[in-house]
């Protein structure tokens, strides 16, 4: 078996997770990390992982089978995915839901002209959750689909807290409402408002002399971010924040509640619980790298999303093995 040669483009939380996840695969080998920064300033999880400038990819088309793009969705991936799809098989985890159709069109155009394969928006949401929303709707034609996130660290909301005057450091967790989940599981098919679905927990380290009540008031009334939710604010010391809030947990539920005939309730539930969001997302990307390599080898060119990838293509096992062991 020839190992699938993987390159990592962009080395942040997700890139680090991909480095770890690739090392767990027997059918893959890591060519290296490609970064926009000075490679000498980037230290990797595994000492032996080569770090090169992203410019080195110019001459490496024959040395890499699949590039895993680990840049941010806001500005990196809209630029990097179509550009690199002109020369490589690529996989990304573009997660700005509203802009996925636009991103798909740009990547598809580049990949079709180049004759490459580009798998976009893998990960867990979008990604595994999206697939489960499709299964739910396709299988239970009558019903409602619910997505609950958390308990999880929200990067955007944590950033919003850190920008406030008087705040030295902060994290924010999104918590799904257990009451709402129970109602959905019971087959009620409730119409849930934003406030009824999730609550927000903030852990804040104040700057010296800051007014705690004023900071709390500013947080809970912040439009869009916290005002639409029941939000709690806990003040703590920098030491406590460092000790108790280092991880990046996340997860959630996709639930489809429907009826196959009047009064006959049917529920499909899919749950993820992640100690580390980037390491979990990276594990998904790596499985999709295998699928992307197979699609490319089969001459399936253009952009694809997780909806277009057969599950067996993700597995290192052969179709024969899968039929015998997992069907
Ligand atoms: P980071 O901010 O950690 O990294 C993004 C990029 O920033 C890196 O690729 C890296 O590029 C650069 N960078 C990282 N660290 C530094 C640094 N110290 N100084 C300067 N530049 C740095 O983002 P994440 O890895 O946490 O997330 C990446 C994306 O993953 C998110 O934007 C999101 O789109 C996606 N995601 C998708 C999920 C899904 O379920 N679909 C779930 C979670 C995340 P370079 O090395 O070139 O400098």
Boltz pocket constraint, residues with backbone or C-beta under 6 A from the ligand:
constraints:
  - pocket:
      binder: B
      contacts: [[A, 9], [A, 10], [A, 11], [A, 12], [A, 13], [A, 14], [A, 15], [A, 34], [A, 35], [A, 36], [A, 37], [A, 70], [A, 71], [A, 72], [A, 73], [A, 74], [A, 76], [A, 93], [A, 94], [A, 95], [A, 96], [A, 121], [A, 122], [A, 123], [A, 124], [A, 125], [A, 126], [A, 127], [A, 277], [A, 278], [A, 281]]
      max_distance: 6.0
